[in-house]
């Protein structure tokens, strides 16, 4: 970050839009301040378009006056700036070319314990800064001409920025109890900015964790997505687990944070393994839903965990059990119940397949089957599985990586030869039913699968005549005879 004097801030803000806002405010005899994320990000030297202005008075009136001040387009007579007013929220937005500015009147808030919706009253700048979530978001810069560029920082947010600390302006118990979503924002800012959470603030997260239950799933999911999009998502999920929020939000994930020992043999902590996998994926992909698949890839392990004296701890079929859990988790968390959910479900289900292939001989047949089942998501599946290699045994890790390289080479070769098209047998279910006089039934499905397996295993060319010979022979074994030709 970089510290700026008021004079330097004035120079940074030397833009037409900010001077026009100040002129309008002076003409209306009200104070106005740039607040929140835009001020914070100036000091962090981060690009941002999130411009919020607080007016000690009516934000809507200032926004309307600003639209007039910016004039009209002489070509069409329309205002150069677009104005949108949201009276229910007491806010307005002015869009001027590629710049959007949100206006709101300074206010103070009071809360009912059973709702996040505050009772709002007009207030002073001090009242408005008191209601802010964190000190680093409570700084304001004056836009009025006489004080243009003056920083107003009653809670020393600038020093918290310098020290990399997330801290609430007032009592954190009141801050979090009033609006429990702030707990999620606390962890999210810690992950995004790579800041530490102040000790007193962190302790308040634990004391108020149960309050998260009054926050909508959509708002929680939005914060989780922002954590997931950070370069190192594990930072956020570790903090959620430490303060007790994760158990309330995603108990299936929190349940992985256990190590059980029997006869001197312990399994690894699958929670921290999972977070390592998520971080590995994040290094190689910006795909949000691939990161979610990584987060959920082992959630079936607690249900599948067994102790077998000869083998030790086992987690057989955890991928299958985990995939079955995905729809209910997405529904509860208000994540999208569409192709994105199906994508995560499929990757969780298939994530063991490349590992099994890479642990054995990498055959064309196994890679064909994998390619057929993964479809267009094969590359993402390989990225997930390579991220899942977290063994501390460097020899074994090197072996897996080499075998994965071989799998990728075979995949590339199969794609080049257009096996995606060839993997579907040219004899389909309709032809099978017509040939044997069948309606849709189990036998038709068995015969289709038999032909598909034969093509995948390269036991027969994917051509009509040899497939028909194979089909007729298999049907005969099942007691089916072709209908006589007319």
Secondary structure, DSSP 8 states (H G I E B T S, - for coil): -----HHHHHHHT-SHHHHHHHHHHHHTT--EEEETHHHHHHHHT-----EEEEESS-HHHHHHHHHHHT-B-TTT--BSEEEEEETTTTEEEEEETTEEEEEEE-EEEE--TT-S--EEEE--HHHHHHTSSSGGG--EEE-SGGGTT-EE-TT-HHHHHHHTEE--SS-HHHHHHH-THHHHHHHHHHHHHT-EE-HHHHHHHHHHGGGGGGS-HHHHHHHHHHHHTSTTTHHHHHHHHHHTHHHHH-HHHHTT----EETTEE---HHHHHHHHHHHHHHH---HHHHHHHHHTTTTHHHH-EEETTTEEE-TTHHHHHHHHHHHHHHHHT---SHHHHHHHHHHHHTTHHHHHHHS---HHHHHHHHHHHGGGHHHHHHHHHHT---S-HHHHHHHHHHHHHHHHHHHHHHHTTHHHHTS-SS-HHHHHHHHT--S-HHHHHHHHHHHHHHHTTSS-SSHHHHHHHHHHHHHHTT-------
